[in-house]
Amino acid sequence: MEALMIEILASLCQTGAKLYGMAMGLIGMGILVQILLLMWFTKAWKSPRKCVRKKKECHKNEQ
């Protein structure tokens, strides 16, 4: 009886560890996606005017 309880407990621990690992992986991927989206939005919505401090000149629509 005790051996069966130990096997059940070990099985539950292994299942919990797998679920924990999967959850941490999904959370990590979610954070990575949010960072990449933030970087993409900042590049997409950058101001079209670019000012150079040293020359103190502003150029519109610099390509």
MDTraj code that builds the backbone (N, CA, C; nanometers):
import mdtraj as md
import numpy as np

residues = "MET GLU ALA LEU MET ILE GLU ILE LEU ALA SER LEU CYS GLN THR GLY ALA LYS LEU TYR GLY MET ALA MET GLY LEU ILE GLY MET GLY ILE LEU VAL GLN ILE LEU LEU LEU MET TRP PHE THR LYS ALA TRP LYS SER PRO ARG LYS CYS VAL ARG LYS LYS LYS GLU CYS HIS LYS ASN GLU GLN".split()
xyz = np.array([
    [0.0823, -0.1198, 0.0000],
    [0.0000, 0.0000, 0.0000],
    [0.0864, 0.1258, 0.0000],
    [0.1908, 0.1224, 0.0835],
    [0.2792, 0.2397, 0.0896],
    [0.3542, 0.2598, -0.0420],
    [0.3921, 0.1511, -0.1056],
    [0.4643, 0.1615, -0.2324],
    [0.3746, 0.2243, -0.3396],
    [0.2458, 0.1880, -0.3381],
    [0.1526, 0.2449, -0.4332],
    [0.1363, 0.3941, -0.4099],
    [0.1291, 0.4356, -0.2849],
    [0.1166, 0.5787, -0.2527],
    [0.2399, 0.6563, -0.2975],
    [0.3563, 0.5975, -0.2801],
    [0.4805, 0.6634, -0.3218],
    [0.4846, 0.6769, -0.4739],
    [0.4396, 0.5713, -0.5462],
    [0.4363, 0.5781, -0.6927],
    [0.3391, 0.6861, -0.7397],
    [0.2233, 0.6957, -0.6767],
    [0.1250, 0.7979, -0.7132],
    [0.1813, 0.9371, -0.6870],
    [0.2456, 0.9552, -0.5738],
    [0.3051, 1.0840, -0.5400],
    [0.4145, 1.1220, -0.6393],
    [0.4981, 1.0268, -0.6749],
    [0.6049, 1.0538, -0.7721],
    [0.5462, 1.0895, -0.9078],
    [0.4404, 1.0188, -0.9466],
    [0.3756, 1.0480, -1.0743],
    [0.3159, 1.1882, -1.0732],
    [0.2528, 1.2267, -0.9648],
    [0.1962, 1.3613, -0.9543],
    [0.3045, 1.4684, -0.9593],
    [0.4159, 1.4427, -0.8962],
    [0.5265, 1.5392, -0.8968],
    [0.5822, 1.5561, -1.0381],
    [0.5953, 1.4454, -1.1108],
    [0.6462, 1.4536, -1.2471],
    [0.5494, 1.5298, -1.3373],
    [0.4199, 1.5029, -1.3203],
    [0.3195, 1.5728, -1.4003],
    [0.3211, 1.7220, -1.3676],
    [0.3309, 1.7559, -1.2402],
    [0.3369, 1.8957, -1.1993],
    [0.4589, 1.9656, -1.2550],
    [0.5713, 1.8963, -1.2562],
    [0.6942, 1.9555, -1.3092],
    [0.6813, 1.9807, -1.4595],
    [0.6169, 1.8886, -1.5320],
    [0.5975, 1.9084, -1.6760],
    [0.5045, 2.0264, -1.7016],
    [0.3963, 2.0345, -1.6251],
    [0.3033, 2.1466, -1.6411],
    [0.3702, 2.2791, -1.6074],
    [0.4513, 2.2806, -1.5024],
    [0.5230, 2.4024, -1.4632],
    [0.6186, 2.4459, -1.5734],
    [0.6917, 2.3509, -1.6299],
    [0.7849, 2.3823, -1.7373],
    [0.7129, 2.4374, -1.8600],
    [0.5988, 2.3774, -1.8937],
    [0.5230, 2.4248, -2.0082],
    [0.4681, 2.5651, -1.9819],
    [0.4195, 2.5897, -1.8617],
    [0.3665, 2.7221, -1.8277],
    [0.4768, 2.8280, -1.8339],
    [0.5933, 2.7966, -1.7823],
    [0.7041, 2.8926, -1.7859],
    [0.7466, 2.9209, -1.9301],
    [0.7441, 2.8185, -2.0139],
    [0.7773, 2.8382, -2.1552],
    [0.6770, 2.9301, -2.2247],
    [0.5486, 2.9090, -2.1962],
    [0.4458, 2.9938, -2.2568],
    [0.4548, 3.1375, -2.2071],
    [0.4831, 3.1549, -2.0793],
    [0.4984, 3.2901, -2.0248],
    [0.6186, 3.3586, -2.0887],
    [0.7284, 3.2860, -2.1032],
    [0.8483, 3.3418, -2.1670],
    [0.8220, 3.3817, -2.3114],
    [0.7481, 3.2987, -2.3844],
    [0.7158, 3.3317, -2.5229],
    [0.6247, 3.4542, -2.5287],
    [0.5315, 3.4648, -2.4367],
    [0.4427, 3.5809, -2.4330],
    [0.5188, 3.7096, -2.4072],
    [0.6136, 3.7052, -2.3148],
    [0.6950, 3.8235, -2.2854],
    [0.7794, 3.8615, -2.4072],
    [0.8362, 3.7617, -2.4731],
    [0.9176, 3.7871, -2.5926],
    [0.8337, 3.8505, -2.7039],
    [0.7123, 3.8005, -2.7233],
    [0.6242, 3.8567, -2.8266],
    [0.5899, 4.0014, -2.7932],
    [0.5634, 4.0311, -2.6669],
    [0.5321, 4.1682, -2.6282],
    [0.6503, 4.2616, -2.6517],
    [0.7704, 4.2172, -2.6216],
    [0.8895, 4.2996, -2.6437],
    [0.9095, 4.3245, -2.7929],
    [0.8926, 4.2194, -2.8737],
    [0.9091, 4.2357, -3.0184],
    [0.8035, 4.3286, -3.0764],
    [0.6792, 4.3188, -3.0302],
    [0.5749, 4.4097, -3.0772],
    [0.6045, 4.5540, -3.0369],
    [0.6538, 4.5732, -2.9161],
    [0.6890, 4.7076, -2.8704],
    [0.7994, 4.7666, -2.9572],
    [0.9002, 4.6861, -2.9891],
    [1.0081, 4.7330, -3.0759],
    [0.9549, 4.7669, -3.2150],
    [0.8660, 4.6839, -3.2678],
    [0.8095, 4.7080, -3.4007],
    [0.7255, 4.8352, -3.4019],
    [0.6427, 4.8572, -3.2981],
    [0.5602, 4.9777, -3.2931],
    [0.6452, 5.1038, -3.2801],
    [0.7517, 5.0973, -3.2023],
    [0.8350, 5.2165, -3.1880],
    [0.9048, 5.2498, -3.3199],
    [0.9436, 5.1488, -3.3969],
    [1.0049, 5.1749, -3.5269],
    [0.9013, 5.2243, -3.6271],
    [0.7807, 5.1692, -3.6226],
    [0.6768, 5.2059, -3.7195],
    [0.6243, 5.3462, -3.6945],
    [0.6171, 5.3888, -3.5690],
    [0.5587, 5.5180, -3.5365],
    [0.6631, 5.6225, -3.5016],
    [0.7830, 5.6046, -3.5534],
    [0.8891, 5.7015, -3.5278],
    [0.8562, 5.8328, -3.5978],
    [0.8980, 5.9408, -3.5399],
    [0.8724, 6.0726, -3.5979],
    [0.9407, 6.0841, -3.7342],
    [0.8716, 6.1384, -3.8349],
    [0.9327, 6.1501, -3.9675],
    [1.0434, 6.2557, -3.9736],
    [1.0487, 6.3436, -3.8733],
    [1.1531, 6.4468, -3.8721],
    [1.2705, 6.3964, -3.7897],
    [1.3881, 6.4122, -3.8450],
    [1.5090, 6.3679, -3.7764],
    [1.5982, 6.4895, -3.7554],
    [1.6293, 6.5209, -3.6326],
    [1.7118, 6.6372, -3.6022],
    [1.8517, 6.5921, -3.5611],
    [1.9487, 6.6616, -3.6115],
    [2.0869, 6.6360, -3.5742],
    [2.1282, 6.7451, -3.4770],
    [2.1691, 6.7071, -3.3575],
    [2.2002, 6.8052, -3.2543],
    [2.3263, 6.8861, -3.2858],
    [2.4260, 6.8176, -3.3399],
    [2.5524, 6.8876, -3.3647],
    [2.5350, 6.9968, -3.4699],
    [2.4640, 6.9654, -3.5777],
    [2.4463, 7.0618, -3.6858],
    [2.3244, 7.1510, -3.6631],
    [2.2357, 7.1087, -3.5708],
    [2.1120, 7.1801, -3.5408],
    [2.0285, 7.2009, -3.6658],
    [2.0177, 7.0967, -3.7443],
    [1.9366, 7.1008, -3.8646],
    [1.8323, 6.9903, -3.8564],
    [1.7146, 7.0191, -3.9090],
    [1.6083, 6.9189, -3.9156],
    [1.5746, 6.8925, -4.0613],
    [1.5729, 6.7644, -4.0964],
    [1.5397, 6.7260, -4.2336],
    [1.4079, 6.6518, -4.2306],
    [1.3153, 6.6905, -4.3186],
    [1.1880, 6.6224, -4.3269],
    [1.1975, 6.5055, -4.4259],
    [1.1315, 6.3962, -4.3869],
    [1.1231, 6.2770, -4.4707],
    [1.2592, 6.2318, -4.5222],
    [1.3529, 6.2179, -4.4324],
    [1.4880, 6.1741, -4.4706],
    [1.4821, 6.0260, -4.5062],
    [1.5388, 5.9903, -4.6205],
    [1.5340, 5.8509, -4.6644],
    [1.6729, 5.7949, -4.6786],
])
top = md.Topology()
chain = top.add_chain()
for i, resn in enumerate(residues, 1):
    res = top.add_residue(resn, chain, resSeq=i)
    for name in ("N", "CA", "C"):
        top.add_atom(name, md.element.get_by_symbol(name[0]), res)
traj = md.Trajectory(xyz[None], top)
